[in-house]
Amino acid sequence: MTLYLYKTGTDVPVVLLEDVNSYTADRVVTKKGVYAPLAGDCELSTTPDCAGTLRADWRKKNPPAEKRLEEVEDVLAELLFGGEAE
């Protein structure tokens, strides 16, 4: 897979990443090596016009453990007590 790294708000790739094996919100693994950590003001796309938001999409699908725990606590509090956890 080929990915394009671009600065958020632009449509010109800064880096072309070829032979990508996998990626997360913070790193890209290619056959040549690992690119990490990725700058916070950059995004990944599968198209050269930089229309993709792979990092943002990955974060939505894979929230951090702390966020998932908070959501579970809120659901439990609602079920047990009819309100939010404190």
TACOR-V713513 format. One record per residue. N is the residue number from 1. RES is the residue in one small letter. OMEGA is omega as a letter, one per 20 degrees, with the letter a starting at -180 (NA if undefined). Layout:
N;RES;OMEGA
N;RES;OMEGA
This chain:
1;m;r
2;t;r
3;l;r
4;y;r
5;l;a
6;y;r
7;k;r
8;t;r
9;g;r
10;t;r
11;d;r
12;v;r
13;p;r
14;v;a
15;v;r
16;l;a
17;l;a
18;e;r
19;d;a
20;v;r
21;n;a
22;s;r
23;y;r
24;t;r
25;a;a
26;d;a
27;r;r
28;v;r
29;v;r
30;t;r
31;k;a
32;k;a
33;g;a
34;v;r
35;y;a
36;a;i
37;p;r
38;l;a
39;a;a
40;g;a
41;d;r
42;c;a
43;e;r
44;l;r
45;s;r
46;t;a
47;t;a
48;p;r
49;d;r
50;c;a
51;a;a
52;g;r
53;t;a
54;l;a
55;r;r
56;a;r
57;d;r
58;w;r
59;r;r
60;k;a
61;k;a
62;n;a
63;p;r
64;p;a
65;a;a
66;e;a
67;k;r
68;r;r
69;l;r
70;e;r
71;e;r
72;v;r
73;e;r
74;d;r
75;v;r
76;l;r
77;a;r
78;e;a
79;l;a
80;l;a
81;f;a
82;g;r
83;g;a
84;e;r
85;a;r
86;e;NA
